[in-house]
Amino acid sequence: MKRFLILFSLFIGVLLISCDDKPDLADSGILSFSKDTLTFDTVFTTIGSATARILVYNKDAKPVTIDNLRLAGGRESSFRINVDGSTNEDHSFGPLTLRGKDSMYVFVEVKVDPLEQNSPVLIRDSLVLSSSEGNTKMVLEAFGQDMEVLRAVTVMSDTVLDSTLPYLVYGDLVVDSAATLRLAPGTHLYFHHNSNLMVFGNLKAEGTQEQPVLLRGDRMDRIGFVTPVPYNLVAGQWGGVYLMNPQGNHLLSHVNISSGYVGVYYINQDKQHKPFLEIRNSRIHNFLFYNLVAINGDMVVSNSAITNSGGYTVYLNGGKHDFYHCTIANYFSNSSAQSVSRDKAPAFMMMALARSFPMETNIVNSVIAGSAQNELSIASRFSELYKASVTSSYVKRTKALELPQFSRIRWSAPNDTVFASTREDLEDELYFSFLPDSVSPVRGLADPEIAQRYPTDLRGRSRLADGAPDAGAYEWAD
């Protein structure tokens, strides 16, 4: 199968870990650091962090001698420093001369030895600058996390991965055709760049509301914009989940998948069989290409949010596909974390091709929205004969589809405010929220009889408390 692997160069420059390099200290004399604390995000043990950059400033007009610049922990420290291009085992440098009104780079990284613990552990040290004026310190801290490395592993028999430790996946994690991989509640899989979960057997990912299963990229640090951006907010950090068993029976329950190339690519090339996939109570968010692709396989998706992609958010081609209380929305271009904009593809595409299995699509109590003018499309030679039922749902289109398959539809209006937030701006501490706005047209839109089958929303809140359930994966809450 054709793999969606590309060389994707996102940004050029030095990676920052917690904040920018503008001085944020009170005046502490002639010499100062660019920040008082450098905090690394979670660091997997034995793997090491990205490199952070800080600056030492000389605020005087005259040259200043730095007698010593060192890590307080010396050789025993988990941190490493590079001062003006130099390193040594003692992590101690000097004397150094810093010209007037000048600055000097210090590069910092951390590598944590195995901790023999399941939960993260705070690692601390300090960077000490000594001169004739005395000592100036900057705190260094990181959270170390033990993990289990899966390096090009093929699962040959039924296997359970649990939540004892997170898993760091290098290369592809492959499930053989004779095997079922089960992901227990709370299991976390972190995929290195271009790594994939390739399932030729069966996948059963069974999280809970309190302990969802997590699949995401392994970069825990941040990209150094003016306001540093967590890598997990940037699409294309890893590959995706590929389900390729023609007789597969897959389940994704309470699973959060984010920020790769393709979320779930569910494909069958065997015309003699049809696989089955159920997705419930799950989030598939922020993918460079597609979030959910289903080709020649049956599928039921319920109480799930499938949001933000560079191309189709949901693409269907062959098979029977049911969506109940789902939010399908694409505002990918409304994020400053993306280096590309979404293409012109609609969020929801039904593609009936002659070479595929017969299609049937049912969409009930759902929301299809986004930043494009038309977010739902049927590509069929005879659209009026397409086997579908779309009811009690909100659909973003500039013009309603006058087709018999659509009933009780709230077609979009120009001034609709559907969601609480359709933008991401970390400087303003704003991130996407696909909860209904207080004036959202999706409020009270759902068919109450169908809503009875899904009494709680994706957050675990009651959908029935006010007697007027909302369309989509989320119920509005005051």
C-alpha positions in Angstrom: 0.0 0.0 0.0 1.1 3.5 -0.8 2.5 5.1 2.4 1.9 8.7 3.2 5.5 9.6 4.1 6.9 12.9 3.1 9.8 15.1 4.0 8.2 17.9 5.9 10.5 20.7 7.0 8.5 22.8 9.4 10.7 25.5 10.8 14.3 26.7 10.8 16.0 27.8 14.0 16.9 26.8 17.4 14.3 25.0 19.5 13.1 26.8 22.7 11.7 24.8 25.5 9.5 27.0 27.7 9.6 30.7 26.7 11.4 33.3 24.6 14.8 34.8 25.2 13.8 38.2 26.2 15.2 39.2 29.6 12.5 38.6 32.3 14.6 39.1 35.4 14.7 42.1 37.7 18.0 43.9 37.5 20.4 41.7 39.4 23.6 43.5 38.6 25.7 43.8 35.5 25.3 40.1 34.5 22.0 38.3 34.2 20.4 35.3 32.5 17.6 35.6 30.0 15.2 33.8 32.3 15.1 32.8 35.9 13.9 29.2 35.2 14.3 26.9 32.3 11.6 24.2 32.3 11.7 21.3 29.9 8.6 19.4 29.2 8.5 15.7 30.0 11.7 13.9 29.0 11.8 10.2 28.3 14.7 8.5 30.2 17.8 7.5 28.2 16.5 9.4 25.2 17.3 13.0 26.0 15.7 16.3 25.3 15.9 18.8 22.5 18.4 21.6 23.0 17.2 24.8 24.6 19.0 28.2 24.3 19.4 30.8 27.0 21.5 34.0 27.0 23.9 35.6 29.5 23.7 39.4 29.2 26.3 42.0 30.1 24.3 45.2 30.7 27.4 47.3 31.3 29.2 49.2 28.5 32.6 47.7 29.6 33.8 44.1 29.2 33.1 41.9 32.2 35.0 38.8 33.3 33.0 35.8 34.3 35.1 33.8 36.7 33.0 30.7 36.3 29.8 29.4 34.7 28.8 25.9 35.8 26.1 23.4 36.6 25.7 23.2 40.4 25.4 19.4 40.0 28.7 19.1 38.2 29.4 15.7 36.7 26.4 14.1 38.5 23.9 16.5 36.9 21.3 15.1 34.4 21.7 18.4 32.5 24.4 19.2 30.0 25.6 22.7 28.9 27.4 24.0 25.9 29.0 27.4 26.5 30.0 29.5 23.6 30.6 26.3 21.5 32.5 24.3 24.2 31.7 21.4 26.4 33.5 19.4 29.2 32.7 16.6 31.6 32.7 18.9 34.6 30.2 21.3 33.0 32.3 24.2 34.3 33.7 27.1 32.3 35.8 30.1 32.9 37.3 32.6 33.1 35.3 34.1 30.2 35.2 37.7 28.9 31.9 39.1 27.8 32.1 42.4 25.9 30.1 45.5 26.9 26.4 45.4 26.0 26.9 41.9 24.6 25.4 38.5 25.3 26.6 34.9 25.2 24.7 31.8 24.2 24.4 28.8 26.6 22.8 25.7 25.2 21.2 23.3 27.6 19.9 19.8 27.3 18.9 17.0 29.7 19.2 13.3 29.7 17.7 11.4 32.5 18.8 7.9 33.6 16.1 5.2 34.2 14.1 6.1 37.3 12.5 2.7 38.1 9.2 4.5 38.6 6.0 4.6 36.6 5.1 8.3 37.2 7.1 11.3 36.1 9.9 12.5 38.5 11.0 16.2 38.8 14.7 16.6 38.0 16.3 19.9 39.1 19.7 21.6 39.0 20.9 25.2 38.6 23.2 27.1 36.3 25.5 29.3 38.4 27.4 32.3 37.2 30.2 33.7 39.4 31.9 37.0 39.0 33.3 39.8 41.1 29.8 40.8 41.9 28.8 37.5 43.4 26.7 34.6 42.1 23.7 34.6 39.9 21.6 31.4 39.5 19.1 30.1 37.0 16.9 27.1 37.9 16.9 24.1 35.5 14.0 21.6 35.8 12.6 18.7 33.8 10.2 15.9 34.4 11.8 12.5 33.7 9.6 9.6 32.6 10.6 6.0 32.2 9.2 4.3 29.1 9.4 1.1 27.1 10.9 1.4 23.6 9.3 -0.5 20.8 11.8 -0.4 17.9 10.4 -1.9 14.6 8.4 -4.5 16.6 6.0 -7.0 14.9 3.3 -8.4 17.1 2.9 -12.0 16.0 0.4 -13.3 18.5 -2.4 -11.8 20.6 -0.8 -9.1 22.8 -1.9 -6.5 25.4 -0.1 -3.3 26.0 -1.0 -1.7 29.3 -0.5 1.6 31.1 2.3 0.5 33.3 4.7 2.7 31.3 4.3 4.7 28.1 5.6 3.2 24.9 8.0 5.0 22.6 7.7 3.7 19.0 10.6 3.8 16.5 9.9 2.6 13.0 6.6 0.8 12.5 4.7 -1.1 15.2 3.2 -3.9 13.0 0.3 -6.3 14.0 0.6 -9.6 12.1 -2.5 -10.9 10.3 -2.9 -13.7 12.9 -2.7 -11.3 15.9 -4.9 -9.0 17.8 -3.3 -6.0 19.6 -5.2 -4.8 22.6 -4.5 -1.4 24.2 -5.7 -1.3 27.8 -7.2 1.8 29.5 -4.6 4.5 30.0 -2.1 3.1 27.4 0.0 5.8 25.9 1.9 5.3 22.6 4.3 8.0 21.5 5.4 7.7 17.8 8.7 8.9 16.5 8.7 10.9 13.2 7.3 8.8 10.3 6.5 5.9 12.6 3.1 4.1 12.1 0.8 1.6 13.7 0.3 -0.9 10.8 -2.5 -3.4 11.6 -2.8 -6.5 9.4 -4.7 -8.3 12.1 -7.1 -6.7 14.6 -6.9 -3.6 16.8 -8.9 -3.3 20.1 -8.1 0.0 21.8 -10.3 0.1 24.8 -9.9 3.2 27.0 -12.3 4.7 29.5 -13.5 8.2 30.3 -11.0 8.4 33.1 -8.2 6.6 31.3 -8.3 7.2 27.6 -5.8 5.5 25.2 -3.4 8.1 23.7 -1.6 7.9 20.3 0.5 10.9 19.4 4.0 12.1 18.4 7.0 11.8 20.7 8.1 15.4 20.6 7.4 16.8 24.1 9.1 20.1 23.6 8.1 23.3 21.9 8.8 25.1 18.6 10.3 28.5 19.2 7.8 31.0 17.9 7.3 34.3 19.8 5.0 32.2 21.9 6.5 28.7 21.9 4.1 26.1 20.5 4.0 22.5 21.8 4.9 20.1 19.0 1.7 18.1 19.5 -0.2 21.1 18.2 1.6 20.9 14.8 0.3 18.3 12.3 2.7 15.8 10.7 4.6 14.7 13.8 4.3 11.0 13.0 2.6 8.7 10.5 -0.8 7.3 11.5 -2.9 4.2 12.2 -3.4 1.9 9.2 -6.0 -0.8 9.4 -5.5 -3.2 6.4 -7.1 -6.6 7.3 -9.8 -7.4 4.8 -11.5 -9.5 7.5 -10.6 -7.2 10.4 -12.8 -6.4 13.4 -11.5 -3.2 15.1 -12.6 -1.1 18.0 -11.4 2.4 19.1 -13.2 3.3 22.3 -12.1 6.4 24.4 -9.1 6.9 22.2 -7.4 10.2 21.5 -5.3 10.3 18.3 -3.6 13.5 17.2 -1.1 15.4 15.0 0.3 12.9 12.5 0.0 12.7 8.7 -3.2 10.5 8.7 -5.3 9.7 11.7 -7.1 6.4 10.8 -6.6 4.9 7.3 -9.0 2.0 7.1 -8.7 0.3 3.7 -9.7 -3.0 2.2 -8.5 -4.1 -1.2 -10.2 -7.6 -1.1 -13.5 -7.5 -2.9 -14.6 -10.8 -1.3 -14.6 -9.5 2.3 -15.6 -6.4 4.3 -13.9 -5.5 7.5 -15.6 -3.7 10.4 -14.5 -0.7 12.5 -16.3 0.8 15.5 -15.2 4.2 16.8 -16.9 5.5 19.9 -16.2 8.3 22.5 -13.0 9.2 20.7 -11.1 12.2 19.3 -9.2 12.3 16.1 -7.7 15.7 15.8 -5.1 17.8 13.8 -3.7 15.8 10.8 -1.7 17.0 7.9 -3.7 15.0 5.3 -6.8 13.1 6.5 -8.3 12.3 9.9 -10.5 9.3 8.9 -10.5 7.4 5.6 -12.7 4.4 5.1 -12.5 2.4 1.9 -14.5 -0.7 1.3 -15.3 -1.4 4.9 -18.2 -1.0 7.2 -18.0 1.4 10.1 -20.0 2.8 13.0 -18.8 6.1 14.6 -20.6 7.5 17.7 -20.1 10.2 20.2 -16.8 11.2 18.6 -15.1 14.4 17.5 -13.1 14.3 14.2 -11.6 17.7 13.7 -9.0 19.7 11.7 -7.1 18.4 8.7 -5.2 19.6 5.8 -7.4 17.6 3.4 -10.6 15.6 3.9 -11.5 15.3 7.6 -13.7 12.2 6.8 -13.5 10.4 3.4 -15.8 7.5 2.6 -15.6 5.2 -0.4 -17.3 1.8 -0.3 -19.2 0.2 2.6 -21.9 1.1 5.1 -21.0 4.0 7.4 -23.1 5.2 10.4 -22.4 8.4 12.3 -24.3 9.2 15.5 -23.7 12.3 17.6 -20.5 13.1 15.9 -18.7 16.5 15.4 -16.9 16.7 12.1 -15.3 20.1 11.8 -12.3 21.5 9.9 -10.7 24.8 10.9 -7.2 23.6 10.3 -6.1 27.0 8.8 -7.2 28.8 11.9 -4.1 27.6 13.7 -0.8 29.6 13.8 0.9 26.2 14.6 0.5 25.0 11.0 3.0 25.8 8.2 0.4 25.0 5.5 -3.3 25.8 5.0 -6.0 23.3 4.4 -6.8 22.5 0.8 -10.2 23.0 -0.8 -11.5 19.5 0.1 -14.7 19.5 2.2 -14.7 18.2 5.7 -17.0 15.3 4.8 -16.7 13.5 1.5 -18.9 10.6 0.3 -17.2 9.2 -2.9 -19.2 6.5 -4.7 -16.9 4.9 -7.3 -17.8 2.0 -9.5 -14.8 -0.1 -8.3 -15.9 0.2 -4.7 -18.4 -1.8 -2.6 -22.0 -0.4 -2.7 -22.3 2.6 -0.3 -24.7 3.6 2.4 -24.2 6.5 4.7 -26.3 7.4 7.8 -25.6 10.6 9.7 -27.8 11.3 12.7 -27.7 14.0 15.4 -24.3 15.2 14.1 -22.5 18.4 13.1 -20.5 19.0 9.9 -18.8 22.4 9.9 -15.6 24.2 9.0 -14.0 27.2 7.5 -14.9 26.3 3.9 -18.1 27.3 2.1 -19.2 23.8 1.6 -18.2 21.1 4.1 -20.3 18.2 2.8 -20.1 16.7 -0.6 -21.6 13.6 -2.4 -19.5 12.5 -5.4 -21.9 10.2 -7.1 -23.2 9.9 -10.7 -26.8 10.0 -9.5 -26.8 11.8 -6.2 -30.5 11.5 -5.7 -30.2 7.7 -5.8 -27.3 7.6 -3.3 -28.3 5.4 -0.4 -28.1 7.7 2.6 -30.0 9.3 5.5 -28.9 12.5 7.0 -31.2 13.7 9.8 -31.4 16.0 12.8 -28.0 17.4 12.0 -26.3 20.7 11.3 -24.5 21.0 7.9 -22.3 23.8 6.6 -23.1 24.7 3.0 -23.8 27.9 1.2 -26.7 26.2 -0.5 -28.9 23.5 0.8 -28.9 20.1 -1.0 -32.4 19.5 -2.3 -32.2 15.7 -2.0 -34.5 13.2 -0.4 -31.8 11.8 1.8 -31.7 15.0 3.9 -34.4 15.7 6.5 -34.7 17.9 9.6 -31.4 19.6 8.7 -30.3 22.9 10.0 -28.3 24.3 7.0 -25.7 26.9 7.9 -26.4 30.6 7.9 -23.7 33.3 7.4 -23.7 34.5 11.0 -23.8 31.2 12.7 -21.7 30.8 15.8 -21.5 27.1 16.1 -18.6 26.4 18.5 -17.1 28.0 21.5 -13.8 28.6 19.7 -12.7 27.9 16.1 -9.2 29.4 16.4 -5.9 28.7 18.0 -3.8 31.6 19.3 -1.5 30.6 22.2 -0.4 34.2 22.7 -4.0 34.9 23.7 -4.3 31.6 25.4 -6.9 30.5 23.0 -7.4 27.0 21.6 -10.0 25.2 19.6 -13.1 24.2 21.5 -15.8 22.3 19.7 -18.3 22.6 22.5 -21.5 24.3 21.3 -21.6 28.0 21.8 -24.4 29.3 24.0 -26.2 30.6 20.8 -25.2 27.7 18.7 -27.8 26.4 16.2 -26.9 22.8 17.1 -28.5 23.3 20.6 -31.7 21.2 20.9 -31.3 20.0 17.3 -30.8 16.3 18.1 -33.5 13.6 17.8 -34.3 12.8 21.5 -35.1 9.2 20.7 -31.6 8.6 19.2 -30.0 10.7 22.0 -31.4 8.2 24.5 -28.9 5.6 23.1 -26.0 8.0 23.9 -27.0 9.6 27.2 -23.6 11.2 28.0 -21.5 13.3 25.6 -17.8 12.9 24.8 -16.9 14.7 28.1 -19.1 12.4 30.1 -21.8 15.1 30.7 -25.5 14.3 30.5 -27.0 14.8 27.1 -30.6 14.4 28.4 -30.6 16.7 31.5 -32.3 19.7 29.8 -34.7 17.6 27.7 -33.4 19.1 24.5 -30.2 17.2 23.4 -27.7 19.0 21.2 -26.4 17.7 17.9 -22.7 16.7 17.8 -20.4 15.0 20.2 -20.6 17.6 22.9 -23.6 18.9 24.9 -23.6 22.6 25.8 -23.0 23.3 29.4 -23.5 26.6 31.2 
